[in-house]
Amino acid sequence: MTGSVLSYVLRFVLFVLLQVLVLNRVLFFDFVNPYLYVLFIITLPTMMDRIAQMLVAFLLGLCVDIFSGTIGLNAFACVLTAYIKPFQNKAFGPQEEFGIVPSFTTYGVAQFVQYSSVLVLIHHLAFFIAEAGSFEHFGTILLKTLCSSVFTMLLIISVEYFKSRK
């Protein structure tokens, strides 16, 4: 159990550092930005309590916010993603298993991509709506959400592909 917790702490730190030091500097066409750190929330074990997942997601988002200067936007989007995650687990995850870690190997490639795509879209939409502060430029919000989600999903699929090949 201690090894598992240590593994998650190290992954947490790795995702925060990767996001704030590398991916936050990647910006295509002035509005497409990958948010790979959401994969940490997506792959939290299904047996983990919803409140605990939301707390971990809040801490993850807050850490990214602190280093990005986004004042709670990531924390908000992460908590919403963690709140919705159990519903997605029921919809896309294996029904006979409890306590698994969502991945290509446990969900299957197609189901994992569907599962994570919905969560990424929710995360990104929440983030960009909060960032805009209104629905005045909803078309731009949708475009940023869709483009950033596609790019994020390409990164997630790449990471999961390499993880599953081990």
C-alpha positions as CSV (number, residue, x, y, z in Angstrom):
1,M,0.0,0.0,0.0
2,T,2.8,2.4,0.9
3,G,4.5,1.7,-2.5
4,S,1.2,2.5,-4.3
5,V,0.8,5.8,-2.4
6,L,4.4,6.7,-3.2
7,S,3.8,5.9,-6.8
8,Y,0.8,8.2,-7.0
9,V,2.7,11.0,-5.2
10,L,5.5,10.7,-7.7
11,R,3.1,10.7,-10.7
12,F,1.3,13.7,-9.2
13,V,4.6,15.6,-9.0
14,L,5.6,14.5,-12.5
15,F,2.3,15.6,-14.0
16,V,2.4,19.0,-12.3
17,L,6.0,19.6,-13.4
18,L,5.4,18.4,-17.0
19,Q,2.3,20.6,-17.3
20,V,3.8,23.8,-15.8
21,L,7.4,23.5,-17.2
22,V,6.7,22.1,-20.7
23,L,3.0,21.8,-21.8
24,N,1.9,25.3,-20.6
25,R,4.5,26.7,-23.0
26,V,3.0,24.8,-25.9
27,L,0.5,26.9,-27.7
28,F,-0.7,26.3,-31.2
29,F,-2.6,29.0,-33.2
30,D,-2.8,31.1,-30.1
31,F,-5.4,29.0,-28.4
32,V,-4.7,25.3,-28.5
33,N,-3.0,24.1,-25.3
34,P,-2.6,20.5,-24.1
35,Y,-3.6,19.7,-20.5
36,L,-2.1,16.2,-20.0
37,Y,-2.2,16.5,-16.3
38,V,-5.9,15.6,-16.4
39,L,-4.7,12.0,-17.1
40,F,-3.8,11.7,-13.5
41,I,-7.4,12.2,-12.5
42,I,-8.7,9.9,-15.2
43,T,-6.5,7.1,-14.0
44,L,-7.2,7.3,-10.3
45,P,-8.4,3.9,-9.0
46,T,-12.1,3.3,-9.3
47,M,-12.3,2.1,-5.6
48,M,-11.1,5.5,-4.4
49,D,-13.8,7.5,-2.6
50,R,-15.4,10.3,-4.6
51,I,-14.6,12.9,-2.0
52,A,-10.9,11.7,-1.9
53,Q,-10.8,11.9,-5.7
54,M,-12.2,15.4,-5.6
55,L,-9.7,16.5,-2.9
56,V,-6.7,15.0,-4.9
57,A,-8.1,16.7,-8.1
58,F,-8.4,20.0,-6.2
59,L,-4.8,19.7,-5.0
60,L,-3.6,18.9,-8.5
61,G,-5.5,21.7,-10.1
62,L,-4.4,24.1,-7.4
63,C,-0.7,23.2,-7.9
64,V,-1.0,23.8,-11.6
65,D,-2.9,27.1,-10.9
66,I,-0.2,28.3,-8.5
67,F,2.6,27.8,-11.1
68,S,0.4,29.0,-14.0
69,G,-1.2,32.1,-12.5
70,T,-4.7,30.9,-13.4
71,I,-6.3,31.6,-10.0
72,G,-8.4,28.5,-9.4
73,L,-9.4,27.7,-13.0
74,N,-7.6,24.4,-13.1
75,A,-8.8,23.5,-9.6
76,F,-12.4,24.1,-10.6
77,A,-12.1,22.1,-13.8
78,C,-10.3,19.2,-12.0
79,V,-12.9,19.0,-9.2
80,L,-15.7,18.9,-11.7
81,T,-13.9,16.2,-13.7
82,A,-13.3,14.1,-10.5
83,Y,-17.0,14.5,-9.5
84,I,-18.2,13.2,-12.9
85,K,-15.6,10.4,-13.1
86,P,-17.5,7.7,-11.2
87,F,-20.5,8.1,-13.6
88,Q,-18.1,7.6,-16.5
89,N,-16.6,4.6,-14.8
90,K,-20.1,3.0,-14.7
91,A,-20.8,3.9,-18.3
92,F,-17.6,2.8,-19.9
93,G,-15.7,0.6,-17.4
94,P,-15.8,-3.1,-16.9
95,Q,-19.0,-3.8,-14.9
96,E,-17.7,-6.9,-13.1
97,E,-14.6,-5.4,-11.6
98,F,-14.1,-2.9,-8.8
99,G,-11.0,-1.2,-7.8
100,I,-9.2,-1.2,-11.1
101,V,-7.1,1.6,-12.6
102,P,-8.6,2.9,-15.8
103,S,-6.2,2.2,-18.7
104,F,-6.0,0.6,-22.2
105,T,-5.5,-2.8,-20.6
106,T,-8.3,-2.6,-18.1
107,Y,-11.0,-0.9,-20.2
108,G,-9.8,-1.8,-23.7
109,V,-8.6,0.8,-26.1
110,A,-12.0,1.9,-27.6
111,Q,-13.7,2.2,-24.2
112,F,-10.8,4.0,-22.6
113,V,-10.7,6.5,-25.4
114,Q,-14.5,7.1,-25.1
115,Y,-14.3,7.3,-21.3
116,S,-11.3,9.7,-21.2
117,S,-12.6,11.8,-24.1
118,V,-15.8,12.7,-22.3
119,L,-13.8,13.6,-19.1
120,V,-11.3,15.7,-21.1
121,L,-14.1,17.5,-22.9
122,I,-15.8,18.3,-19.6
123,H,-12.5,19.4,-18.0
124,H,-11.6,21.7,-20.9
125,L,-15.1,23.1,-21.3
126,A,-15.2,24.0,-17.6
127,F,-11.8,25.5,-17.7
128,F,-12.4,27.7,-20.8
129,I,-15.8,28.8,-19.6
130,A,-14.3,29.8,-16.3
131,E,-11.4,31.5,-18.0
132,A,-13.8,33.5,-20.3
133,G,-16.0,34.5,-17.3
134,S,-19.1,34.6,-19.5
135,F,-20.7,33.0,-22.5
136,E,-20.2,36.1,-24.7
137,H,-17.7,34.4,-26.9
138,F,-19.2,30.9,-26.7
139,G,-18.0,30.0,-30.2
140,T,-14.4,30.7,-29.3
141,I,-14.8,28.7,-26.1
142,L,-16.1,25.7,-28.0
143,L,-13.3,26.0,-30.6
144,K,-10.7,26.2,-27.8
145,T,-12.3,23.3,-26.0
146,L,-12.5,21.0,-29.1
147,C,-9.0,21.8,-30.4
148,S,-7.3,21.5,-27.0
149,S,-9.3,18.3,-26.2
150,V,-8.2,16.7,-29.5
151,F,-4.5,17.6,-28.8
152,T,-4.8,16.4,-25.2
153,M,-6.4,13.1,-26.2
154,L,-3.6,12.5,-28.7
155,L,-1.1,12.9,-25.8
156,I,-3.2,10.7,-23.6
157,I,-3.5,8.0,-26.2
158,S,0.3,8.1,-26.8
159,V,1.0,7.8,-23.0
160,E,-1.4,4.9,-22.6
161,Y,0.0,3.2,-25.7
162,F,3.5,3.3,-24.4
163,K,2.3,2.2,-20.9
164,S,0.4,-0.8,-22.3
165,R,3.5,-1.9,-24.3
166,K,5.5,-2.5,-21.1
